Amino acid sequence: MLEHAWIIPALPIAAAALVGLLGRRINRFAGWITSAAIAGSLLLALRLMWDVLAHPGVKEITLPWLQTAGGLMIQMGMLIDPLSSVMLVIVTFVSLMVQVYSLGYMAEDEGIGRYFAFLSLFTFSMLGLVLSNNLIFLYMFWELVGLSSYLLIGFWYKKPEAANAAKKAFVVTRFGDMGFLIGILVVGYFLNTFNILALGDAVKAGKLAGGLATAVALLLFCGAMGKSGQFPLHIWLPDAMEGPTPVSALIHAATMVAAGVFMVARLFPLFAASETAMLTVSYIGGFTAIFAATIACVQDDIKRILAYSTLSQLGYMVMALGCGGYTAGMFHLTTHAAFKALLFLAAGSVIHAVHTNDIWKMGGLCRSMGITTAVMLIASLALAGVFPFAGFFSKDEVLVSTFLAGRMDLLFVGLLTALLTSFYIFRMFFVVFAGKPATDKHAHEASWVMTIPMLLLSILAAGLGAATAPFGHFLQASFGAPAMETEYHGRLIPALATLMAVLGFAWAYLVYLQKAVSASLLMRRFLPIYTLLKNKYYIDEMYQWAVQRIMFVVSRALAWFDRNIVDGAVNGVAWLCRLTGDGLSRLQQGRLQTYLIMFVAGVVIIIMVVLASNPTVLAWMK
């Protein structure tokens, strides 16, 4: 399979092209075609992982593509190692679960063929990104992921909120991608290569160090901030909930948001070469983790709660990578893909049953939706980091990585975030599934085609924790992977993390299930804080103010300069040419006598000039 790994992304794009070209004529079969293609990709990805296990190390397959005028050769190719093989399995498995789930969720939608074509394009883009062996191809697939997200977030384009959310996601991520592209060009200029393995060799040789390494790492990290929703480029991610719920599961679990974290892991040697860059990455991740968790505590939309949860968990991953926890960050990405996809699919099952996103219009659903309740509980326990679910082990690794790096402040942030995580997810769970129904609508369990993916994901959310040590050792053969983090046998950090999860659970239980403390009373008592969190720290309003009061003013000034100075100069030259032409055109009268007089006059003038310049004639005249 090592030689034929290109088939893995080829199957989804072939299915997308087939479904897209045939259009509505195969609407009924579109989902089955794309699901079969991605199932094939999953099987091949599993076979590839088996081959990587059998032949550990890094394998690169390249083909010449183009050569620049300066002699720089750019090749197309694939970089296959344990990291890419793990990501291939994650992306294909979650994509397949979402595809199958969508067969039921989107069954009545008139644009179902277009939906499955876009979904397969999204999967292809992410698989191509994972396999890329150089920064140029990585950037190309990076932008294809952005395009795919735009198409899927705005899938219901007739709905203004969806169209606006798609544009917001596309524009905001472009700011991060601008820095990413500049970083790639700087790498090409100074190292004369875009190859990822060559970049690692250059860092080891000291060709990219000091301030240059810091600048390049931070520029590349701008792209991760946009794609993985790190502060302050996080504002697009909650609005992306306007797309279909299965799309949210795919974006938030295994594709777009995972791209930024994967890119940092893939280029880890470059980031590790700069202590300043690592510090910056870790603190941005830590701040994003607790920042998003506080907002999630007061949200009323079930999907937005999960969206801010995604931001927070991505912050955990980025914080771990910034602290040198390569294995911890990637392991949390793996477990998060399982339980976050499950959370979104379970939320979609609820929305499909009650036709609302507002958690206060739900309640008591455990009576009529037993399977959804069970899988949502498993996913919530995994997210909260409760033993023995998968999230406990990966979150524990993240916290240990901050401890081993000596970042006690980030360890404290991580523990506080764990408390808030447990609180907001069980707040949602108790309000939605416990208590009395808030509506007379009869909710019912989803169809088998939606239930089976949730059950499969619940197995992973519950059981992936056992893979901690094997996963870490497997990643060691990856390009750029540092030595395995020091084995930490202490019990204090796992105990503290578990305590935070229990406290968060108890807090939500007392307020929203037992109602021992009135939620409305707490809200009134802490109204300024509640208002601040409810309005998401007014970050969107700050952007709006900056755009209207600064960007628009500067744009108007530049527009005036362009119209009156730049265009004025060009138009002035044109006006002068036109005026000269008008004047000269008056000489064209069509009268032979006038032309003869002008000819004679011209000849006389020429003769006089010639004679006047002759020394003999001048002497005679004197």
C-alpha positions in Angstrom: 0.0 0.0 0.0 2.9 2.4 0.5 3.3 2.7 -3.3 -0.4 3.1 -3.8 -1.5 5.4 -1.0 -2.6 7.9 -3.6 -5.7 5.8 -4.1 -7.0 6.7 -0.7 -7.8 10.4 -1.6 -8.5 9.4 -5.2 -11.7 7.5 -4.3 -13.5 10.3 -2.6 -12.7 12.9 -5.3 -13.8 10.4 -8.0 -17.1 9.8 -6.2 -17.6 13.6 -5.8 -17.0 14.2 -9.5 -19.4 11.4 -10.5 -22.2 12.6 -8.2 -21.6 16.2 -9.1 -21.7 15.6 -12.9 -24.7 13.3 -12.8 -26.6 15.8 -10.5 -30.2 15.1 -9.5 -30.5 12.1 -11.7 -28.8 10.0 -9.0 -30.0 11.9 -5.9 -31.3 8.7 -4.4 -28.0 6.9 -4.8 -25.6 9.8 -4.3 -25.0 9.0 -0.6 -24.5 5.3 -1.2 -21.9 6.1 -3.9 -19.9 8.5 -1.8 -20.2 6.3 1.3 -18.9 3.2 -0.6 -15.9 5.3 -1.9 -15.0 6.5 1.5 -15.4 3.0 3.0 -12.9 1.9 0.4 -10.6 4.6 1.5 -10.9 3.6 5.1 -10.0 0.0 4.3 -7.0 1.1 2.3 -6.0 3.5 5.1 -6.1 0.6 7.6 -4.0 -1.5 5.3 -1.5 1.3 5.0 -1.3 1.6 8.8 -0.6 -2.1 8.9 2.2 -1.7 6.4 3.6 1.3 8.4 3.6 -0.9 11.5 5.4 -3.6 9.6 7.9 -1.2 8.1 8.4 1.6 10.7 10.0 4.8 9.6 9.4 7.5 7.0 8.7 6.9 3.3 8.6 9.6 0.7 7.3 9.2 -2.8 8.0 12.1 -5.2 7.5 13.0 -8.8 9.0 16.1 -10.6 6.4 18.8 -11.1 7.9 22.1 -12.1 11.1 24.1 -11.9 11.4 27.8 -11.3 13.6 30.2 -13.3 15.9 30.3 -10.3 16.5 26.5 -10.4 14.1 25.6 -7.6 12.6 22.2 -8.2 9.1 21.7 -6.8 7.9 18.1 -6.6 4.6 16.5 -6.0 4.5 13.6 -3.7 3.4 11.9 -0.5 5.0 11.7 2.9 4.0 8.5 4.7 4.8 7.9 8.3 3.0 6.9 11.5 1.5 10.5 11.9 0.0 10.6 8.4 -1.2 7.0 8.6 -3.0 7.8 11.9 -4.6 10.9 10.4 -5.7 9.0 7.3 -7.6 6.5 9.5 -9.1 9.2 11.6 -10.3 11.3 8.7 -11.7 8.3 6.7 -13.4 6.7 9.7 -15.2 9.9 10.9 -16.0 10.8 7.3 -17.6 7.5 6.7 -19.7 7.7 9.9 -20.8 11.2 8.9 -21.7 10.0 5.4 -23.7 7.1 6.6 -25.5 9.2 9.3 -26.3 11.8 6.6 -28.2 9.1 4.6 -30.9 9.5 7.3 -30.4 13.0 8.4 -30.5 14.6 4.9 -32.9 12.1 3.3 -35.6 14.7 2.6 -33.3 17.5 1.4 -33.8 18.3 -2.3 -30.0 19.1 -2.6 -28.8 15.8 -1.3 -26.7 15.0 -4.3 -24.9 18.3 -4.1 -24.5 17.8 -0.3 -22.7 14.4 -0.7 -20.5 15.7 -3.5 -19.3 18.6 -1.3 -18.8 16.2 1.6 -16.6 13.9 -0.5 -14.7 16.9 -1.8 -14.1 17.9 1.9 -12.7 14.4 2.7 -10.5 14.4 -0.4 -9.1 17.8 0.5 -8.2 16.7 4.1 -6.7 13.4 2.9 -4.5 15.3 0.3 -3.3 17.7 3.0 -2.3 14.8 5.3 -0.3 13.1 2.6 1.5 16.2 1.2 5.2 16.0 1.3 5.9 19.7 0.6 4.6 23.1 1.7 3.2 24.0 -1.7 0.9 21.0 -2.0 0.0 21.3 1.6 -1.1 24.9 1.0 -3.1 23.9 -2.1 -5.0 21.3 -0.1 -5.2 23.7 2.8 -7.1 26.1 0.6 -9.3 23.3 -0.8 -10.3 22.5 2.8 -11.3 26.2 3.1 -13.3 26.1 -0.1 -15.1 22.8 1.0 -16.0 24.3 4.4 -17.4 27.4 2.6 -19.6 25.2 0.4 -20.8 23.1 3.3 -21.4 25.8 5.9 -23.4 27.7 3.3 -25.1 24.6 2.0 -28.5 26.0 2.8 -27.5 29.2 0.9 -31.1 30.5 0.7 -31.0 30.9 4.5 -29.2 34.3 5.2 -27.6 33.1 8.4 -26.0 30.2 6.6 -24.7 32.3 3.7 -23.3 34.9 6.1 -21.7 32.2 8.3 -20.0 30.7 5.2 -18.6 34.1 4.1 -17.4 34.8 7.7 -15.6 31.5 7.9 -14.0 32.0 4.5 -12.9 35.6 5.2 -11.6 35.1 8.7 -9.5 32.1 7.8 -8.0 34.1 4.9 -6.3 36.4 7.4 -4.6 33.4 9.0 -3.8 31.9 5.6 -2.1 35.1 4.5 0.5 34.7 7.3 0.7 31.0 6.4 1.5 31.8 2.8 4.1 34.4 3.7 5.8 31.9 6.0 5.9 29.3 3.1 7.5 31.9 0.8 10.1 32.9 3.4 11.0 29.2 3.8 11.4 28.9 0.0 13.5 32.0 -0.3 16.0 31.2 2.5 16.2 27.4 2.1 15.5 27.1 -1.6 13.2 24.2 -0.9 9.6 23.5 0.1 10.1 19.8 0.9 9.1 19.0 4.5 11.9 16.5 5.1 14.4 18.9 3.7 13.0 21.6 6.0 13.7 19.3 9.0 17.3 18.7 7.8 17.8 22.5 7.4 16.7 23.1 10.9 19.0 20.4 12.2 21.9 21.9 10.3 21.2 25.4 11.8 20.2 27.0 8.5 16.9 28.1 10.0 17.5 29.4 13.5 17.2 32.4 15.8 14.9 35.2 14.8 14.3 33.8 11.4 13.1 30.5 12.8 10.8 32.4 15.2 9.4 34.6 12.4 8.7 31.6 10.1 7.1 29.5 12.9 4.8 32.3 13.9 3.8 33.1 10.4 3.0 29.4 9.7 1.1 29.3 13.0 -1.1 32.1 11.7 -2.6 29.5 9.4 -3.2 27.1 12.3 -4.9 29.9 14.3 -7.4 30.4 11.5 -8.1 26.8 10.6 -8.1 25.5 14.2 -10.0 28.5 15.6 -7.4 29.8 18.0 -7.9 33.2 19.6 -8.4 35.8 18.1 -9.3 34.1 14.8 -11.9 31.9 16.5 -15.0 33.9 15.7 -16.0 31.9 12.5 -16.3 28.5 14.3 -19.5 29.0 16.3 -21.3 30.6 13.4 -20.4 27.5 11.3 -23.2 25.8 13.1 -25.6 27.2 10.5 -24.6 24.3 8.2 -26.2 20.8 8.5 -25.4 19.1 11.8 -23.4 16.2 10.1 -21.2 18.9 8.5 -20.6 20.3 12.0 -19.5 16.9 13.1 -17.1 16.5 10.3 -15.6 20.1 10.5 -15.3 20.0 14.3 -13.9 16.4 14.6 -11.6 15.3 11.8 -11.2 17.7 9.0 -10.9 21.5 9.0 -10.2 22.2 12.7 -7.8 19.2 12.8 -5.8 20.7 9.9 -4.1 23.4 12.0 -3.1 21.1 14.8 -1.8 18.5 12.3 0.2 21.2 10.5 2.0 22.2 13.7 2.7 18.5 14.4 4.0 17.9 10.9 6.3 20.9 11.0 7.2 20.3 14.7 11.0 20.6 14.2 10.7 24.1 12.9 8.5 25.2 15.9 10.8 23.4 18.3 13.8 25.4 17.0 12.4 28.5 18.5 11.6 28.8 22.2 9.7 32.0 21.6 7.5 30.3 19.1 6.8 27.4 21.4 5.9 29.8 24.2 3.6 31.7 22.0 1.9 28.6 20.7 1.4 27.2 24.2 0.0 30.4 25.7 -2.4 31.0 22.8 -3.6 27.4 23.1 -4.1 27.7 26.9 -5.9 31.0 26.6 -8.2 29.7 23.9 -9.0 26.6 26.0 -10.3 28.5 29.1 -11.7 31.4 27.1 -14.0 29.2 25.0 -14.9 27.0 28.0 -16.3 30.0 29.9 -18.5 31.0 26.9 -19.8 27.5 26.5 -21.1 27.6 30.1 -23.9 30.1 29.2 -24.9 29.1 25.7 -28.5 27.9 25.0 -28.0 26.5 21.5 -27.0 22.8 21.7 -24.7 23.0 18.7 -23.0 26.2 19.9 -22.2 24.6 23.2 -20.4 21.9 21.3 -18.8 24.5 19.0 -17.2 26.4 21.9 -16.3 23.0 23.4 -14.4 22.3 20.2 -12.5 25.6 20.5 -11.6 24.8 24.0 -10.3 21.3 23.2 -8.3 22.5 20.3 -6.7 24.9 22.7 -5.7 21.9 24.8 -4.1 20.3 21.8 -2.2 23.5 20.8 -1.1 24.1 24.3 0.3 20.5 24.5 2.2 20.9 21.3 3.6 24.3 22.5 4.8 22.6 25.7 6.6 19.9 23.6 3.9 17.3 24.1 3.8 16.0 20.6 2.3 12.7 21.5 -0.1 14.3 24.0 -1.4 16.8 21.4 -1.9 14.2 18.7 -3.5 11.6 21.0 -6.0 14.2 22.2 -6.8 15.0 18.6 -7.5 11.3 18.0 -9.8 10.8 21.0 -11.4 14.1 20.4 -12.3 13.1 16.8 -14.3 10.2 18.2 -16.2 11.8 21.1 -16.8 15.2 19.4 -18.2 13.5 16.3 -20.4 11.5 18.6 -21.5 14.6 20.5 -22.5 16.3 17.3 -24.2 13.3 15.8 -26.2 12.8 19.0 -27.1 16.4 19.0 -28.2 16.0 15.4 -30.4 13.1 16.5 -32.1 15.3 19.1 -32.6 18.2 16.7 -34.0 15.8 14.1 -36.5 14.6 16.7 -37.6 17.9 18.3 -36.9 20.4 15.5 -35.1 23.0 17.6 -31.6 23.8 18.8 -32.7 25.5 22.0 -31.9 23.3 25.0 -34.6 24.9 27.1 -37.2 23.7 24.6 -36.1 20.1 25.1 -36.0 18.1 28.4 -36.9 14.6 29.4 -35.7 13.1 26.2 -34.2 10.1 28.0 -37.7 8.6 28.1 -38.2 8.4 24.4 -34.6 8.5 23.0 -32.8 5.9 25.1 -30.0 5.1 22.6 -29.3 8.8 21.9 -29.2 9.4 25.7 -26.7 6.6 26.2 -24.3 7.6 23.5 -24.5 11.3 24.5 -23.7 10.3 28.1 -20.7 8.3 26.9 -19.5 11.2 24.8 -20.0 13.7 27.7 -18.1 11.5 30.1 -15.3 11.2 27.5 -15.2 15.0 27.0 -15.3 15.7 30.7 -12.3 13.4 31.2 -13.9 10.8 33.5 -12.1 7.5 33.9 -12.0 5.1 32.1 -13.3 6.9 29.0 -10.9 8.0 26.2 -10.9 11.7 27.1 -9.5 11.0 30.5 -6.3 9.5 29.2 -5.6 12.1 26.4 -6.5 15.0 28.6 -4.2 13.6 31.3 -1.4 13.5 28.8 -2.0 17.1 27.9 -1.8 18.2 31.5 1.3 16.1 32.1 3.0 17.8 29.2 2.5 21.2 30.8 3.9 19.8 34.1 7.0 18.3 32.4 7.6 21.6 30.6 7.6 23.4 33.9 4.5 25.5 32.9 2.6 25.5 36.2 0.5 28.4 35.1 -0.7 26.4 32.1 -1.3 23.4 34.3 -3.6 25.5 36.4 -5.4 26.8 33.3 -5.8 23.2 32.1 -7.3 22.1 35.4 -9.7 25.0 35.6 -10.7 24.3 32.0 -11.4 20.7 32.9 -13.8 21.9 35.7 -15.6 24.2 33.3 -15.8 21.5 30.6 -17.4 19.0 33.0 -19.9 21.7 34.1 -21.1 22.9 30.7 -21.4 19.4 29.1 -23.4 18.0 32.0 -25.5 21.2 32.1 -26.4 20.5 28.6 -27.0 16.8 29.3 -29.3 17.4 32.3 -31.3 20.1 30.6 -31.8 18.1 27.4 -32.3 14.5 28.7 -33.4 14.8 32.3 -36.3 16.5 34.0 -39.7 17.1 32.5 -40.3 17.5 28.8 -40.5 21.2 27.8 -42.7 20.6 24.8 -45.7 18.5 23.8 -44.0 17.3 20.7 -43.4 13.5 20.7 -39.7 12.8 20.2 -38.6 9.5 18.7 -35.4 7.7 18.3 -33.5 8.1 15.0 -33.5 5.5 12.3 -30.9 2.7 12.2 -28.8 4.5 9.5 -28.3 7.3 12.0 -28.0 5.1 15.1 -25.3 2.7 13.9 -22.6 5.4 13.4 -23.3 6.8 16.8 -22.9 3.3 18.4 -19.6 2.7 16.6 -18.3 6.1 17.7 -19.4 5.4 21.3 -17.2 2.3 21.3 -14.2 4.4 20.4 -15.1 7.2 22.8 -15.2 4.6 25.6 -12.3 2.4 24.6 -9.6 4.4 22.9 -7.9 5.3 26.2 -6.2 1.9 26.3 -4.2 2.9 23.3 -2.2 5.6 25.1 1.2 3.9 25.4 1.0 2.0 22.0 0.0 5.2 20.3 2.9 7.2 21.7 5.4 4.6 20.8 3.9 4.2 17.3 4.3 8.0 16.7 8.0 7.9 17.5 8.8 6.8 14.0 7.1 9.9 12.5 9.1 12.7 10.9 9.8 15.4 13.4 8.5 13.4 16.4 10.6 14.1 19.5 11.6 11.5 21.9 8.8 9.9 23.9 7.8 12.2 26.8 9.3 11.1 30.1 7.2 8.5 31.7 5.2 10.1 34.5 4.1 7.7 37.2 2.7 10.2 39.7 -0.9 10.2 40.6 -1.4 13.8 41.5 -2.3 15.2 38.1 -4.7 12.4 37.2 -6.3 12.8 40.6 -6.6 16.6 40.2 -8.1 16.2 36.7 -10.6 13.7 38.0 -11.5 16.0 40.9 -12.2 18.8 38.5 -14.4 16.6 36.4 -16.3 15.4 39.6 -16.7 19.0 40.8 -18.0 20.2 37.4 -20.5 17.3 37.4 -21.7 18.0 40.9 -22.1 21.7 40.1 -24.2 21.0 37.1 -26.2 18.3 39.0 -27.1 20.5 41.9 -28.1 23.5 39.7 -29.8 21.9 36.8 -31.1 18.5 38.0 -31.6 18.8 41.8 -32.2 22.6 41.5 -30.7 23.0 44.9 -29.4 26.3 43.7 -31.5 28.5 41.4 -29.9 29.0 38.0 -31.9 32.3 37.5 -30.8 33.5 41.0 -27.1 32.8 40.1 -27.6 34.6 36.8 -29.0 37.7 38.5 -26.4 37.7 41.2 -23.6 37.5 38.6 -25.4 39.5 35.9 -22.3 41.5 34.7 -20.3 38.3 34.3 -23.2 36.4 32.7 -23.8 39.3 30.3 -20.1 39.3 29.3 -20.1 35.6 28.7 -23.4 35.6 26.9 -22.1 38.2 24.5 -18.9 36.2 24.0 -16.7 38.9 25.5 -18.0 41.3 22.8 -15.2 40.1 20.4 -17.5 40.1 17.4 -18.6 43.7 18.3 -15.0 44.7 18.6 -14.3 43.3 15.1 -17.4 45.1 13.8 -16.2 48.4 15.4 -12.7 48.0 14.0 -14.1 47.2 10.5 -16.5 50.2 10.5 -14.4 52.8 12.3 -11.0 51.9 11.1 -11.0 49.7 8.0 -13.8 51.5 6.3 -12.3 54.9 7.0 -8.9 53.8 5.7 -10.6 52.2 2.7 -12.5 55.4 1.9 -9.3 57.4 2.1 -7.5 54.9 -0.2 -10.5 54.9 -2.6 -10.4 58.7 -2.8 -6.6 58.6 -3.5 -7.2 55.9 -6.1 -10.0 57.9 -7.9 -8.4 61.3 -7.7 -4.7 60.8 -7.7 -3.9 57.5 -9.4 -6.9 57.6 -11.8 -6.6 61.4 -12.0 -3.1 61.1 -13.3 -4.0 58.5 -15.9 -7.1 60.3 -16.9 -5.1 63.6 -17.2 -2.7 62.0 -19.6 -5.6 60.7 -21.6 -7.2 64.2 -21.6 -4.0 65.8 -22.8 -3.7 63.3 -25.6 -7.3 63.9 -26.6 -6.8 67.7 -26.5 -3.7 67.4 -28.7 -5.4 65.1 -31.1 -8.4 67.5 -31.4 -6.0 70.4 -32.1 -4.1 68.5 -34.8 -7.3 67.2 -36.4 -8.2 70.8 -37.3 -5.3 70.7 -39.8 -7.1 68.0 -41.7 -9.5 70.2 -43.8 -9.5 68.3 -47.1 -8.5 71.4 -49.1 -5.7 70.8 -51.6 -4.7 74.5 -51.7 -4.2 74.6 -47.9 -2.1 71.4 -48.0 0.0 73.0 -50.9 0.6 76.2 -49.0 1.6 74.2 -45.9 4.0 72.0 -47.9 5.6 75.1 -49.5 5.9 76.8 -46.1 7.5 73.7 -44.6 10.0 73.4 -47.4 10.9 77.1 -47.0 11.3 76.7 -43.3 13.6 73.7 -43.7 15.7 75.5 -46.3 16.0 78.5 -44.0 17.0 76.4 -41.1 19.6 74.5 -43.2 21.1 77.7 -44.6 21.0 79.4 -41.2 23.1 76.6 -39.8 25.7 76.7 -42.6 28.9 78.7 -41.5 29.5 80.0 -45.0 26.0 81.4 -45.3 26.3 82.9 -41.8 29.6 84.6 -42.8 28.1 86.0 -46.0 25.1 87.4 -44.1 27.5 89.2 -41.7 
